[in-house]
Amino acid sequence: LTKPDVDNATAWDTSCLSTRKTRDYFDNRLYHSYCNALDLAVSYTLHFLFIQEFEVLYIWTHKCNYISYFNPQEIRTQINLISLSELWRIHVLGQKYCSLVECCNALLAAYS
């Protein structure tokens, strides 16, 4: 994936994560104020997976600061934006998105 592809994949992956995530983060519910942080966490995850080629467990262990929210004013406030199972789901959805981009590029090349 290229950098612009990561931005497009972020929007698609975030909407496909789970109905609970969609409900809690995007439907004016409990975590609505963190929806931008969730988008950023998914974007970082896709960048780590498909541009830097890190593995899921490496991200979970060593890049956990990028998939969590911290409030500098309240040190005890930490929200895990992405769980390990959602991290695996982002990986699978990212692979599907890569396949769609490759198919689209092949079709464009074949018909131009």
BAMI-481989 format. One record per residue (C-alpha): residue number from 1; residue in three letters; chain; x negated, z, y negated. Coordinates in steps of 0.02 Angstrom, whole numbers, plus 50000, padded with zeros to 5 digits. Layout:
% residues N
> segu vomi volo c1 c3 c2
> NUM ALA A X Z Y
...
***
This chain:
% residues 112
> segu vomi volo c1 c3 c2
> 1 LEU A 50000 50000 50000
> 2 THR A 49948 49969 49822
> 3 LYS A 49978 50089 49678
> 4 PRO A 50139 49999 49619
> 5 ASP A 50199 49998 49800
> 6 VAL A 50175 50187 49809
> 7 ASP A 50290 50208 49658
> 8 ASN A 50425 50101 49738
> 9 ALA A 50402 50186 49906
> 10 THR A 50418 50357 49823
> 11 ALA A 50593 50318 49759
> 12 TRP A 50646 50251 49929
> 13 ASP A 50566 50390 50033
> 14 THR A 50634 50529 49924
> 15 SER A 50812 50464 49941
> 16 CYS A 50793 50450 50131
> 17 LEU A 50713 50619 50168
> 18 SER A 50869 50717 50216
> 19 THR A 51045 50748 50158
> 20 ARG A 50998 50929 50121
> 21 LYS A 50856 50875 50005
> 22 THR A 50969 50751 49918
> 23 ARG A 51105 50882 49898
> 24 ASP A 50991 51023 49840
> 25 TYR A 50877 50925 49724
> 26 PHE A 50981 50782 49655
> 27 ASP A 51163 50838 49652
> 28 ASN A 51147 50973 49517
> 29 ARG A 51123 51108 49646
> 30 LEU A 51001 51249 49676
> 31 TYR A 50837 51153 49651
> 32 HIS A 50895 51019 49529
> 33 SER A 50766 51071 49400
> 34 TYR A 50628 51031 49527
> 35 CYS A 50680 50851 49567
> 36 ASN A 50536 50779 49464
> 37 ALA A 50414 50894 49554
> 38 LEU A 50484 50832 49721
> 39 ASP A 50459 50651 49668
> 40 LEU A 50281 50691 49618
> 41 ALA A 50248 50780 49783
> 42 VAL A 50314 50630 49882
> 43 SER A 50208 50513 49775
> 44 TYR A 50051 50616 49807
> 45 THR A 50091 50621 49992
> 46 LEU A 50110 50432 50004
> 47 HIS A 49949 50409 49905
> 48 PHE A 49856 50526 50022
> 49 LEU A 49929 50444 50178
> 50 PHE A 49916 50259 50136
> 51 ILE A 49782 50241 50003
> 52 GLN A 49660 50381 50046
> 53 GLU A 49712 50374 50230
> 54 PHE A 49723 50561 50260
> 55 GLU A 49817 50626 50412
> 56 VAL A 49977 50726 50399
> 57 LEU A 49902 50887 50462
> 58 TYR A 49754 50870 50343
> 59 ILE A 49876 50855 50196
> 60 TRP A 49976 51003 50261
> 61 THR A 49820 51111 50278
> 62 HIS A 49707 51056 50135
> 63 LYS A 49820 50973 50006
> 64 CYS A 49964 51097 50010
> 65 ASN A 49949 51127 49822
> 66 TYR A 50010 50949 49794
> 67 ILE A 50169 50973 49895
> 68 SER A 50218 51142 49821
> 69 TYR A 50278 51196 49650
> 70 PHE A 50193 51336 49555
> 71 ASN A 50254 51413 49393
> 72 PRO A 50105 51468 49286
> 73 GLN A 50212 51596 49193
> 74 GLU A 50272 51678 49353
> 75 ILE A 50126 51692 49473
> 76 ARG A 50237 51743 49618
> 77 THR A 50347 51589 49602
> 78 GLN A 50302 51460 49732
> 79 ILE A 50423 51332 49802
> 80 ASN A 50373 51229 49953
> 81 LEU A 50443 51060 49906
> 82 ILE A 50402 50975 50071
> 83 SER A 50404 51054 50244
> 84 LEU A 50292 50996 50386
> 85 SER A 50435 50903 50470
> 86 GLU A 50475 50817 50305
> 87 LEU A 50292 50772 50287
> 88 TRP A 50300 50684 50455
> 89 ARG A 50462 50598 50400
> 90 ILE A 50377 50537 50241
> 91 HIS A 50239 50465 50350
> 92 VAL A 50364 50372 50460
> 93 LEU A 50464 50310 50310
> 94 GLY A 50302 50255 50226
> 95 GLN A 50255 50154 50380
> 96 LYS A 50426 50072 50377
> 97 TYR A 50405 50033 50193
> 98 CYS A 50234 49955 50228
> 99 SER A 50314 49845 50361
> 100 LEU A 50451 49791 50241
> 101 VAL A 50322 49747 50107
> 102 GLU A 50220 49646 50233
> 103 CYS A 50375 49551 50292
> 104 CYS A 50428 49516 50113
> 105 ASN A 50253 49453 50068
> 106 ALA A 50249 49343 50224
> 107 LEU A 50419 49268 50180
> 108 LEU A 50364 49235 50002
> 109 ALA A 50205 49152 50063
> 110 ALA A 50300 49046 50190
> 111 TYR A 50427 48981 50065
> 112 SER A 50315 48951 49914
***
